[in-house]
Amino acid sequence: MKKMDYILLFVVFLLSIFGLLMVYSSSNIWADYKFHDSFHYLKYQFLFFIVGILFVFLISKIHYRFYYTYANQILIFSLILLILVLIPGIGSIRNGSRSWFGIGSFGIQPSEAAKISILIFTSKYLSRSDGYINSFIKGIFPILFMTFFLFGLIMLQPDLGTGTILFLSVISLLFIAGVNLKFFLCGGFIGLFGLIGLIIIAPYRLQRITSFLDPWKDPLGTGFQMIQSLYAIGPGGLLGEGYLNSIQKHFYLPEPQTDFIFSIITEEFGFMGALVVVILFSIILYRGIFIATHCNDLFGKYLSFGIVFQLIFQALLNLMVVVGLIPVTGVTLPFLSYGGSSLLVSMGSVGILLSISRNLTY
């Protein structure tokens, strides 16, 4: 057995440590006001960080073919959790979404686990159907059916951001596998009609889109977060205002420790701080593609691509929201944003990547 990819491990560790520092910086004012403890969010994030590090080393020692063997069971377990979280009295509502299992002060978000379970299922299926991948019934129909089923359950919560990442990561795997482009065109039309349907069912989504196009049209309503995020990014300049010196975290930007933590990073560390974060995610992308392209096992190859694409898609969506390129989706920034479920699943995904890297043959 070869050594695991220590460059990937180091970058993830570095991002997570920086995430701890930024969770404290972005949340200490609000935490002191709400809980009379400026370290409230940091304590929980640090606990999840320790568990996450243990996850990385434990999962990296489990041979990745284990997930091939139990891919269907893992997917079924995720489906059960997604159904249970929708039941009143079992799932709890936070920020308008029934996406959580509440356990005391902790919350577990099953949609995060669904993102990795569909990757495992898709990778297994693609590795077994390589000869007839362009056959709709035998090839991609089971994958698309399970993807849309999971997406539908996630949208019932509702959680458009997580659903979008899940969908994009599966589509990227199908593209890597060489699926005929006509299927993507058909899927695009289906997705367009689906988006129209989602807007009809929940008109607030249209408001999010219009507020993204012109946030100043409703500066105290749907455009508030976007405007406050831009107000944080603007003054950052080249080197920022300095650590702990953010102005927007003083009750201007709502809960900046979660989806908009990158705004605070840019405000306090400027363009250079933002650039370092982007470079670190670029290294993760490079190492993930390196592992995927050097893996001779089709399942391991697809799973590597899927994991790294999913992490990067999530990071890109978050950054695009923060700088005003797309509507607010409620997506966290991997390894940096506050949130136990997101951090643990991201760490677990890296653990699988490291397991694949241990078994590369050159």
C-alpha positions as CSV (number, residue, x, y, z in Angstrom):
1,M,0.0,0.0,0.0
2,K,1.4,3.4,-1.0
3,K,1.4,6.5,1.1
4,M,-1.7,8.7,0.8
5,D,-1.6,12.1,-0.8
6,Y,-0.1,14.3,1.9
7,I,-0.4,17.5,-0.2
8,L,-4.2,17.1,-0.4
9,L,-4.3,16.3,3.3
10,F,-2.2,19.4,4.2
11,V,-4.3,21.7,2.1
12,V,-7.6,20.5,3.6
13,F,-6.1,20.8,7.1
14,L,-4.9,24.3,6.3
15,L,-8.3,25.4,5.0
16,S,-10.0,23.9,8.0
17,I,-7.7,25.7,10.5
18,F,-8.3,29.0,8.6
19,G,-12.0,28.2,8.7
20,L,-11.8,27.9,12.5
21,L,-10.2,31.4,12.7
22,M,-12.7,32.9,10.4
23,V,-15.7,31.3,12.1
24,Y,-14.6,33.0,15.3
25,S,-13.9,36.3,13.6
26,S,-17.2,36.4,11.7
27,S,-19.4,35.1,14.6
28,N,-18.0,36.5,17.8
29,I,-20.1,39.7,17.9
30,W,-23.4,37.9,17.1
31,A,-22.5,35.0,19.5
32,D,-21.8,37.3,22.3
33,Y,-25.1,39.1,21.8
34,K,-27.2,36.0,21.4
35,F,-25.5,33.5,23.7
36,H,-23.3,35.8,25.9
37,D,-20.4,33.7,24.7
38,S,-18.2,35.1,21.9
39,F,-16.7,31.6,21.4
40,H,-20.1,29.8,21.0
41,Y,-19.8,29.0,17.3
42,L,-16.1,28.3,17.5
43,K,-16.5,25.7,20.2
44,Y,-19.0,23.7,18.1
45,Q,-16.9,24.1,14.9
46,F,-13.8,23.0,16.7
47,L,-15.5,19.9,18.0
48,F,-16.7,19.0,14.5
49,F,-13.2,19.7,13.2
50,I,-11.6,17.2,15.7
51,V,-14.2,14.6,14.7
52,G,-13.6,15.5,11.0
53,I,-9.9,14.9,11.3
54,L,-10.6,11.5,12.9
55,F,-13.0,10.8,10.0
56,V,-10.3,11.6,7.4
57,F,-7.7,9.2,8.9
58,L,-10.3,6.5,9.7
59,I,-11.9,6.6,6.2
60,S,-8.6,6.8,4.4
61,K,-7.6,3.4,5.9
62,I,-10.8,1.8,4.6
63,H,-10.3,0.4,1.1
64,Y,-12.5,2.4,-1.2
65,R,-13.9,-0.8,-2.8
66,F,-15.9,-1.2,0.4
67,Y,-18.2,1.5,-0.9
68,Y,-18.6,-0.4,-4.2
69,T,-19.8,-3.4,-2.3
70,Y,-22.3,-1.5,-0.2
71,A,-23.2,1.3,-2.7
72,N,-26.9,0.3,-2.9
73,Q,-27.3,0.0,0.9
74,I,-25.6,3.4,1.4
75,L,-28.0,5.0,-1.1
76,I,-31.1,3.4,0.5
77,F,-30.0,4.6,3.9
78,S,-29.7,8.2,2.6
79,L,-33.1,7.9,1.0
80,I,-34.6,6.8,4.3
81,L,-33.0,9.7,6.1
82,L,-34.3,12.2,3.5
83,I,-37.8,10.9,3.9
84,L,-37.7,10.9,7.7
85,V,-36.5,14.5,7.9
86,L,-39.6,15.6,6.1
87,I,-41.9,14.2,8.8
88,P,-43.0,16.8,11.3
89,G,-41.8,15.9,14.8
90,I,-38.8,14.1,13.4
91,G,-37.2,16.7,11.2
92,S,-36.8,20.2,12.5
93,I,-37.2,23.5,10.7
94,R,-34.2,25.9,10.6
95,N,-34.2,29.1,8.4
96,G,-37.4,28.0,6.8
97,S,-36.2,24.5,5.7
98,R,-37.1,21.2,7.2
99,S,-33.6,19.9,6.5
100,W,-32.4,18.9,9.9
101,F,-32.5,16.2,12.6
102,G,-32.2,18.2,15.8
103,I,-30.2,16.6,18.6
104,G,-30.0,19.1,21.5
105,S,-27.9,22.0,20.2
106,F,-26.6,19.9,17.3
107,G,-28.2,19.5,13.9
108,I,-27.6,16.8,11.3
109,Q,-28.4,17.5,7.7
110,P,-29.1,14.3,5.8
111,S,-29.0,16.0,2.4
112,E,-25.2,16.4,2.9
113,A,-24.8,12.6,3.2
114,A,-27.1,12.2,0.1
115,K,-24.6,14.1,-2.0
116,I,-21.8,11.5,-1.4
117,S,-24.1,8.5,-1.5
118,I,-25.4,9.3,-5.1
119,L,-21.7,9.7,-6.2
120,I,-20.9,6.2,-4.9
121,F,-24.0,4.7,-6.6
122,T,-23.3,6.5,-9.9
123,S,-19.6,5.5,-9.9
124,K,-20.5,1.9,-9.3
125,Y,-23.2,1.9,-12.0
126,L,-21.0,3.6,-14.6
127,S,-18.1,1.3,-13.9
128,R,-20.4,-1.7,-14.6
129,S,-22.1,-0.3,-17.6
130,D,-19.2,1.1,-19.6
131,G,-20.0,-0.9,-22.7
132,Y,-23.6,0.4,-23.1
133,I,-23.3,3.8,-21.4
134,N,-25.1,5.5,-24.4
135,S,-28.1,3.2,-24.1
136,F,-30.8,5.2,-22.2
137,I,-32.6,2.3,-20.5
138,K,-29.6,0.1,-19.7
139,G,-27.2,3.0,-19.3
140,I,-28.1,6.3,-17.7
141,F,-31.8,5.9,-16.9
142,P,-31.3,4.3,-13.4
143,I,-28.7,7.0,-12.6
144,L,-31.0,9.9,-13.7
145,F,-34.0,8.3,-11.9
146,M,-32.2,8.1,-8.6
147,T,-30.7,11.6,-9.1
148,F,-34.1,13.2,-9.8
149,F,-35.7,11.2,-6.9
150,L,-33.1,12.5,-4.4
151,F,-33.3,16.0,-5.9
152,G,-37.1,15.9,-5.4
153,L,-36.8,14.9,-1.8
154,I,-34.2,17.6,-1.1
155,M,-36.4,20.2,-2.9
156,L,-39.3,19.2,-0.6
157,Q,-37.3,20.5,2.4
158,P,-36.6,22.9,0.4
159,D,-32.9,23.1,-0.2
160,L,-32.1,24.3,-3.8
161,G,-28.4,24.8,-3.2
162,T,-27.7,21.2,-2.0
163,G,-29.9,19.8,-4.7
164,T,-28.1,21.8,-7.4
165,I,-24.7,20.6,-6.2
166,L,-25.9,17.0,-6.2
167,F,-27.3,17.3,-9.7
168,L,-24.2,19.0,-11.2
169,S,-21.8,16.5,-9.7
170,V,-23.8,13.6,-11.3
171,I,-24.0,15.3,-14.6
172,S,-20.2,15.9,-14.5
173,L,-19.7,12.2,-14.0
174,L,-21.9,11.3,-16.9
175,F,-19.9,13.7,-19.1
176,I,-16.6,12.2,-17.9
177,A,-18.0,8.7,-18.7
178,G,-18.6,9.8,-22.3
179,V,-22.4,9.9,-22.4
180,N,-23.8,11.2,-25.7
181,L,-24.3,15.0,-25.8
182,K,-27.9,14.5,-27.0
183,F,-28.8,13.2,-23.5
184,F,-27.4,16.5,-22.0
185,L,-29.6,18.5,-24.4
186,C,-32.7,16.6,-23.4
187,G,-31.8,16.9,-19.8
188,G,-31.3,20.7,-20.2
189,F,-34.8,21.1,-21.6
190,I,-36.2,18.9,-18.7
191,G,-34.2,21.0,-16.2
192,L,-35.6,24.2,-17.7
193,F,-39.2,23.1,-17.4
194,G,-38.4,21.8,-13.9
195,L,-37.0,25.2,-12.9
196,I,-40.2,26.9,-14.3
197,G,-42.2,24.4,-12.2
198,L,-40.2,25.1,-9.1
199,I,-40.8,28.9,-9.5
200,I,-44.6,28.3,-10.0
201,I,-44.7,26.2,-6.9
202,A,-42.7,28.6,-4.8
203,P,-42.8,32.2,-6.2
204,Y,-40.2,33.4,-3.7
205,R,-37.6,31.8,-5.9
206,L,-38.5,34.2,-8.7
207,Q,-38.0,37.0,-6.2
208,R,-34.5,35.7,-5.4
209,I,-33.7,35.8,-9.1
210,T,-34.9,39.3,-9.6
211,S,-33.1,40.5,-6.4
212,F,-29.9,39.0,-7.8
213,L,-30.4,41.0,-11.0
214,D,-31.1,44.2,-9.1
215,P,-30.6,43.8,-5.3
216,W,-31.1,47.5,-4.8
217,K,-34.7,47.1,-6.0
218,D,-35.5,45.7,-2.5
219,P,-32.5,46.7,-0.4
220,L,-34.2,45.8,2.9
221,G,-35.8,42.5,1.7
222,T,-34.6,40.0,-0.9
223,G,-31.6,42.1,-1.9
224,F,-30.4,42.7,1.7
225,Q,-27.8,39.9,2.0
226,M,-26.3,40.5,-1.4
227,I,-25.9,44.2,-0.8
228,Q,-24.3,43.7,2.6
229,S,-22.0,41.1,1.1
230,L,-20.8,43.5,-1.5
231,Y,-20.4,46.2,1.2
232,A,-18.0,43.7,3.0
233,I,-16.0,42.9,-0.1
234,G,-15.6,46.4,-1.4
235,P,-13.6,48.0,1.4
236,G,-11.2,45.0,1.6
237,G,-8.9,46.3,-1.1
238,L,-5.6,44.5,-1.5
239,L,-4.8,43.5,2.0
240,G,-8.0,44.0,3.9
241,E,-8.9,45.7,7.2
242,G,-7.1,43.1,9.3
243,Y,-8.2,40.1,11.3
244,L,-11.2,40.7,13.6
245,N,-11.7,44.2,12.1
246,S,-14.7,43.4,9.9
247,I,-17.5,46.0,10.1
248,Q,-20.2,44.0,8.3
249,K,-20.2,41.3,11.0
250,H,-21.6,43.9,13.4
251,F,-25.2,42.9,12.7
252,Y,-25.2,44.1,9.1
253,L,-24.5,40.8,7.3
254,P,-26.9,38.1,8.7
255,E,-25.1,35.1,10.2
256,P,-21.8,35.8,8.3
257,Q,-20.2,32.6,9.7
258,T,-22.2,30.4,7.3
259,D,-22.9,31.1,3.7
260,F,-21.2,34.5,3.5
261,I,-18.0,33.8,5.4
262,F,-16.0,34.5,2.2
263,S,-17.3,38.1,2.4
264,I,-15.7,38.5,5.8
265,I,-12.5,36.8,4.6
266,T,-12.3,39.4,1.8
267,E,-13.1,42.3,4.1
268,E,-10.5,41.4,6.6
269,F,-7.7,40.0,4.3
270,G,-8.6,41.7,1.0
271,F,-7.9,40.5,-2.5
272,M,-4.8,38.6,-1.3
273,G,-6.7,36.6,1.3
274,A,-9.4,35.8,-1.3
275,L,-6.7,34.7,-3.7
276,V,-5.1,32.4,-1.2
277,V,-8.4,30.7,-0.6
278,V,-8.9,30.2,-4.4
279,I,-5.4,28.8,-4.8
280,L,-6.0,26.3,-2.0
281,F,-9.2,25.1,-3.6
282,S,-7.3,24.9,-7.0
283,I,-4.7,22.6,-5.4
284,I,-7.6,20.4,-4.2
285,L,-8.9,20.3,-7.7
286,Y,-5.5,19.5,-9.1
287,R,-4.7,16.7,-6.6
288,G,-8.2,15.2,-7.1
289,I,-7.8,15.1,-10.8
290,F,-4.3,13.7,-10.4
291,I,-5.7,10.8,-8.2
292,A,-8.6,10.2,-10.7
293,T,-6.4,10.1,-13.8
294,H,-3.8,7.8,-12.1
295,C,-6.4,5.3,-10.8
296,N,-6.7,2.2,-13.0
297,D,-9.9,1.0,-11.4
298,L,-13.0,2.5,-13.1
299,F,-15.0,2.8,-9.9
300,G,-12.2,4.6,-8.1
301,K,-11.6,6.8,-11.1
302,Y,-15.3,7.9,-11.3
303,L,-15.6,8.3,-7.6
304,S,-12.4,10.5,-7.4
305,F,-13.7,12.7,-10.2
306,G,-17.2,12.9,-8.6
307,I,-15.8,13.9,-5.1
308,V,-13.4,16.6,-6.3
309,F,-16.0,18.0,-8.7
310,Q,-18.6,18.1,-6.0
311,L,-16.3,20.0,-3.6
312,I,-15.3,22.5,-6.3
313,F,-18.8,23.0,-7.5
314,Q,-19.9,23.8,-4.0
315,A,-17.0,26.2,-3.5
316,L,-17.7,27.9,-6.8
317,L,-21.4,28.3,-6.1
318,N,-20.7,29.8,-2.8
319,L,-18.1,32.3,-4.2
320,M,-20.4,33.2,-7.1
321,V,-23.2,34.0,-4.7
322,V,-21.0,36.1,-2.4
323,V,-19.8,38.3,-5.3
324,G,-23.2,38.6,-6.8
325,L,-22.9,36.5,-9.9
326,I,-25.8,34.2,-9.1
327,P,-28.8,34.3,-6.8
328,V,-28.5,33.3,-3.1
329,T,-28.6,29.5,-2.9
330,G,-27.8,28.8,0.8
331,V,-24.6,26.8,0.0
332,T,-21.7,26.7,2.5
333,L,-18.1,27.1,1.6
334,P,-16.4,23.7,2.2
335,F,-14.0,23.5,5.2
336,L,-14.5,27.2,6.0
337,S,-18.2,27.9,6.7
338,Y,-19.7,27.1,10.1
339,G,-21.7,23.8,10.0
340,G,-21.0,20.4,11.4
341,S,-22.8,18.3,8.7
342,S,-21.0,20.1,5.8
343,L,-17.6,19.9,7.5
344,L,-17.9,16.2,8.4
345,V,-19.2,15.2,4.9
346,S,-16.4,17.2,3.2
347,M,-13.8,15.7,5.5
348,G,-15.3,12.2,4.9
349,S,-15.2,12.8,1.1
350,V,-11.5,13.7,1.3
351,G,-10.9,10.6,3.4
352,I,-12.3,8.5,0.5
353,L,-10.0,10.4,-2.0
354,L,-7.0,9.7,0.3
355,S,-8.0,6.0,0.4
356,I,-8.0,5.9,-3.4
357,S,-4.6,7.7,-3.4
358,R,-3.2,4.9,-1.2
359,N,-4.0,2.3,-3.8
360,L,-2.7,4.0,-6.9
361,T,-0.4,2.1,-9.3
362,Y,2.0,4.0,-11.4
